[in-house]
Amino acid sequence: QVQLVESGGGFVQTGGSLRLSCAASGRTFSNYYVAWFRQAPGKEREFVASIKWSVSVTYYATSVQGRFTISGDNAKNMVYLQMNRLKPEDTAVYYCATRGLLQNAYNNWGQGTQVTVSS
């Protein structure tokens, strides 16, 4: 099982940027989809973005398309989420997650990192 540790969250004003990092230990991301999810207070956890590691194919939620970019670094075994033009509604705990290529659900999660965007 890949162990995931997120970092990079913080407090930023509307329009600002943050870059989240997800570090993997135990295994590489090679045979996984890696995704970012987020959960705001009182809301369900929602999908943000994902990357199919082996071919670097990416997917985004409509709400972040054009503002967020997911990427990976093979050498460092890291996944990043670059978040630009942040809005107050982006405020949430952001989680990194993985699922195997043949699995239907994300079943391995990090502990999360808080992102707060002030208006």
Residue frames relative to the residue before (quaternion, step in Angstrom):
aa qw qx qy qz dx dy dz
Q 1.0000 0.0000 0.0000 0.0000 0.00 0.00 0.00
V 0.4005 -0.6974 0.5430 0.2416 3.53 -0.93 0.92
Q 0.2381 -0.7472 0.6007 0.1551 3.57 -0.92 0.87
L 0.1861 -0.8182 0.5428 0.0354 3.52 -0.80 1.09
V 0.0202 -0.7794 0.6261 -0.0096 3.54 -1.01 0.89
E 0.2049 -0.7858 0.5758 0.0950 3.57 -0.67 1.14
S 0.0461 0.7658 -0.6414 0.0113 3.51 -1.28 0.50
G 0.6234 0.5934 -0.3906 0.3267 3.53 -1.33 0.13
G 0.4887 0.6575 -0.4481 0.3580 3.57 1.21 -0.05
G 0.1517 0.7929 -0.5818 0.0994 3.53 -1.29 0.22
F 0.5883 -0.5468 0.4729 0.3623 3.47 -1.39 -0.36
V 0.0873 0.7953 -0.5914 0.1006 3.56 -0.83 1.01
Q 0.4781 -0.6608 0.4959 0.2982 3.56 -1.17 0.53
T 0.6747 -0.4759 0.3762 0.4205 3.54 -1.27 0.41
G 0.7762 0.3014 -0.2535 0.4923 3.53 -0.91 1.00
G 0.5831 0.6057 -0.3592 0.4051 3.55 1.27 -0.24
S 0.3931 -0.7089 0.5438 0.2172 3.52 -1.38 -0.02
L 0.0176 -0.7471 0.6636 0.0341 3.51 -1.32 0.49
R 0.1790 -0.7471 0.6223 0.1501 3.53 -1.26 0.44
L 0.2060 -0.7711 0.5947 0.0959 3.53 -0.73 1.12
S 0.1759 -0.7734 0.6021 0.0914 3.53 -1.15 0.70
C 0.1126 -0.7553 0.6425 0.0642 3.53 -1.18 0.68
A 0.1357 -0.8031 0.5791 0.0353 3.54 -0.55 1.22
A 0.2117 -0.7788 0.5810 0.1052 3.54 -0.99 0.89
S 0.0003 -0.7703 0.6376 0.0101 3.51 -1.10 0.73
G 0.6748 0.4781 -0.3607 0.4313 3.50 -1.14 0.57
R 0.7635 -0.1030 0.0928 0.6308 3.53 1.01 -0.89
T 0.5015 -0.6137 0.4950 0.3562 3.52 -1.28 0.15
F 0.5983 -0.5721 0.4326 0.3572 3.53 -1.34 0.18
S 0.3499 0.8203 -0.4307 0.1383 3.56 1.28 -0.23
N 0.8020 0.2752 -0.1325 0.5133 3.61 0.87 -0.84
Y 0.6072 0.5750 -0.3248 0.4419 3.55 1.13 0.62
Y 0.3433 -0.5732 0.6724 0.3186 3.39 -1.51 0.12
V 0.1248 -0.7665 0.6260 0.0709 3.57 -1.03 0.79
A 0.0298 -0.8272 0.5601 -0.0347 3.55 -0.79 0.99
W 0.2787 -0.6789 0.6422 0.2212 3.46 -1.43 0.26
F 0.0696 -0.7457 0.6622 0.0236 3.51 -1.08 0.92
R 0.1216 -0.7797 0.6034 0.1149 3.55 -1.27 0.18
Q 0.1157 -0.7785 0.6141 0.0578 3.52 -1.23 0.57
A 0.2054 -0.7718 0.5953 0.0874 3.52 -0.67 1.18
P 0.6571 -0.5146 0.3601 0.4167 3.61 -1.17 0.47
G 0.8414 0.1719 -0.1419 0.4923 3.55 -0.87 0.98
K 0.6828 0.4494 -0.2821 0.5022 3.58 1.27 0.06
E 0.5589 -0.5852 0.4645 0.3597 3.53 -1.28 0.34
R 0.5760 -0.5652 0.4519 0.3802 3.52 -1.23 0.46
E 0.0936 -0.8145 0.5723 0.0182 3.57 -0.93 0.89
F 0.5600 -0.6044 0.4689 0.3182 3.50 -1.25 0.64
V 0.1914 -0.7781 0.5894 0.1023 3.57 -1.05 0.82
A 0.7652 -0.2281 0.2187 0.5609 3.56 0.68 -1.13
S 0.0489 -0.7956 0.6023 0.0418 3.54 -1.23 0.44
I 0.1576 -0.7638 0.6186 0.0953 3.51 -1.31 0.39
K 0.2960 -0.7006 0.6194 0.1948 3.52 -1.05 0.88
W 0.4263 -0.7885 0.3737 0.2383 3.47 -0.11 1.40
S 0.6991 0.5270 -0.2928 0.3845 3.55 0.78 -1.07
V 0.8017 0.2348 -0.1192 0.5366 3.59 1.08 -0.62
S 0.4020 -0.7533 0.4372 0.2824 3.58 1.34 0.11
V 0.3337 0.7112 -0.5405 0.3011 3.57 0.97 0.83
T 0.1568 -0.8229 0.5445 0.0415 3.55 -0.81 1.02
Y 0.1340 -0.7576 0.6356 0.0633 3.52 -1.29 0.56
Y 0.1055 -0.8067 0.5809 0.0241 3.57 -1.07 0.76
A 0.4876 -0.5901 0.5500 0.3340 3.50 -1.26 0.49
T 0.6160 -0.5759 0.3915 0.3682 3.54 -1.08 0.70
S 0.6583 0.5566 -0.3068 0.4034 3.56 0.99 -0.87
V 0.7658 0.3318 -0.1928 0.5160 3.61 1.15 -0.44
Q 0.4070 0.7297 -0.4654 0.2922 3.58 1.28 -0.16
G 0.8043 0.2542 -0.2037 0.4970 3.55 -0.85 0.99
R 0.7249 0.3770 -0.2422 0.5232 3.60 1.22 -0.26
F 0.7637 0.2963 -0.1494 0.5538 3.58 1.06 -0.78
T 0.0903 -0.7802 0.6170 0.0500 3.54 -1.18 0.65
I 0.1861 -0.7625 0.6110 0.1028 3.56 -0.85 1.00
S 0.0752 0.7937 -0.5986 0.0781 3.55 -0.96 0.86
G 0.2561 -0.7706 0.5669 0.1384 3.52 -1.28 0.35
D 0.2116 -0.7409 0.6245 0.1277 3.52 -1.26 0.53
N 0.3545 -0.7740 0.4894 0.1890 3.56 -0.32 1.28
A 0.6759 0.5271 -0.3017 0.4175 3.54 0.86 -0.99
K 0.7579 0.3613 -0.1877 0.5098 3.55 1.04 -0.81
N 0.3173 -0.7605 0.4984 0.2694 3.57 1.29 -0.23
M 0.4566 0.6576 -0.4412 0.4055 3.51 0.93 1.03
V 0.1553 -0.7290 0.6543 0.1277 3.52 -1.30 0.51
Y 0.1724 -0.7966 0.5760 0.0622 3.53 -0.98 0.88
L 0.1214 -0.7324 0.6584 0.1239 3.50 -1.33 0.38
Q 0.1551 -0.7779 0.6065 0.0545 3.53 -0.42 1.27
M 0.0749 -0.8122 0.5785 -0.0107 3.55 -0.62 1.14
N 0.0286 -0.8041 0.5925 -0.0398 3.55 -0.59 1.20
R 0.8226 0.1982 -0.1692 0.5054 3.53 -1.32 0.39
L 0.0818 0.8455 -0.5202 0.0881 3.54 0.86 0.99
K 0.2097 -0.7631 0.6060 0.0800 3.51 -1.19 0.79
P 0.6523 -0.5101 0.3702 0.4209 3.61 -1.16 0.41
E 0.6614 0.5187 -0.3170 0.4395 3.61 1.02 -0.70
D 0.5627 0.5655 -0.3971 0.4538 3.60 1.27 0.03
T 0.4531 0.6909 -0.4498 0.3393 3.58 1.25 -0.14
A 0.3292 0.7143 -0.5449 0.2907 3.57 -0.70 1.13
V 0.4654 -0.5596 0.5656 0.3877 3.49 -1.40 -0.09
Y 0.2103 -0.7903 0.5690 0.0865 3.55 -0.78 1.08
Y 0.1382 -0.8030 0.5795 0.0188 3.52 -0.91 1.06
C 0.2937 -0.6955 0.6286 0.1870 3.50 -1.19 0.71
A 0.0188 0.8096 -0.5849 0.0465 3.58 -0.99 0.80
T 0.1698 -0.7780 0.5939 0.1142 3.55 -1.22 0.45
R 0.0088 -0.7464 0.6619 0.0693 3.49 -1.36 0.37
G 0.5374 -0.6229 0.4598 0.3343 3.53 -1.13 0.64
L 0.6656 -0.5405 0.3429 0.3837 3.55 -1.18 0.53
L 0.7439 0.3752 -0.2143 0.5098 3.59 1.11 -0.57
Q 0.5767 0.5818 -0.3841 0.4259 3.57 1.26 0.14
N 0.4476 -0.7167 0.4792 0.2375 3.55 -1.16 0.62
A 0.7892 0.2611 -0.1211 0.5426 3.56 1.13 -0.51
Y 0.4913 -0.6122 0.5297 0.3213 3.50 -1.27 0.54
N 0.0231 -0.8501 0.5233 -0.0541 3.55 -0.58 1.14
N 0.6943 0.3746 -0.2640 0.5549 3.55 1.27 0.25
W 0.0283 -0.8482 0.5235 -0.0753 3.55 -0.49 1.24
G 0.4062 -0.6569 0.5728 0.2745 3.50 -1.26 0.53
Q 0.6670 -0.5331 0.3609 0.3752 3.54 -1.34 0.01
G 0.5263 -0.6569 0.3914 0.3720 3.57 1.25 -0.27
T 0.1027 -0.7595 0.6385 0.0701 3.52 -1.31 0.47
Q 0.4191 -0.7413 0.4772 0.2170 3.56 -0.86 1.02
V 0.0694 -0.7501 0.6570 0.0300 3.53 -1.07 0.91
T 0.0195 -0.7938 0.6072 -0.0271 3.55 -0.78 1.07
V 0.0975 -0.7915 0.6032 0.0140 3.55 -0.76 1.11
S 0.2351 -0.7937 0.5484 0.1182 3.56 -0.60 1.13
S 0.4309 -0.7018 0.5077 0.2530 3.54 -1.13 0.68
